[in-house]
């Protein structure tokens, strides 16, 4: 099946710094990618939809100036957590629906962010 | 997309079949039932999906009731590695975002 990768797999940073997370579709092109956040023992919550060539669409309550999304190409989307704080510590997961007529979304392995 | 209801947790003996139920009473005619699972600290993994007919693949079987208001995911011979959170999601085929509910924590025990 299609493969989605994320980098880094885990990151520790100091409060106030910015962290960039990359999401790549490895063997297919994705005009759309989704970013989720998951706190411990909770379900995945959709944060935003990243669109190649246009602005991302954010879910209600998600600060677009804090979570910057750039869909640079048909295989790469990045999420930058700006001025990270301890409450931003979470598991961030991206997914991508293939542009071919497959029927499922494929998820990346996730990025564990810890803000000290 | 229609909402789904799943039991919060289930236990299953290793080697036995695991039957995970899902209610989706407000499902509409063009909505599919999808199942994903998430093993701890990993991204969700697609398992199976269906519209109205029962489906089977190498991982599992999906049984959908005739009125489509509920379904059951069956793992025929559960192993310890099947311990995970299982999510039942209803959405239109080719639809965009997936909305995750709380899912069912399946614990397979030896």
Contacts between the chains, C-beta under 8 A, distances in Angstrom:
chain1	res1	chain2	res2	distance
A	1	B	46	7.5
A	4	B	43	7.7
A	6	B	43	7.8
A	32	B	96	6.8
A	34	B	96	7.8
A	34	B	97	5.7
A	34	B	98	7.5
A	36	B	100	7.8
A	43	B	85	8.0
A	43	B	87	7.6
A	43	B	100	4.6
A	43	B	101	6.4
A	43	B	102	5.4
A	43	B	103	6.2
A	44	B	38	7.8
A	44	B	44	7.0
A	44	B	100	4.4
A	45	B	100	7.6
A	46	B	97	5.5
A	46	B	98	7.6
A	46	B	99	6.9
A	49	B	96	6.9
A	49	B	97	6.3
A	91	B	41	7.2
A	93	B	43	5.0
A	93	B	44	7.4
A	95	B	43	7.6
A	95	B	44	7.7
A	95	B	98	7.3
A	97	B	94	7.7
A	97	B	96	7.1
A	101	B	94	7.8
A	103	B	32	7.8
A	103	B	49	6.5
A	103	B	93	5.9
A	103	B	94	7.0
A	104	B	34	7.2
A	104	B	46	4.5
A	104	B	49	6.8
A	105	B	46	7.4
A	105	B	98	6.1
A	106	B	46	7.0
A	107	B	36	7.9
A	107	B	43	3.6
A	107	B	44	4.7
A	107	B	45	7.2
A	108	B	43	5.2
A	109	B	42	6.0
A	109	B	43	5.0
A	110	B	41	7.0
A	110	B	42	6.4
A	110	B	43	4.9
A	112	B	41	7.1
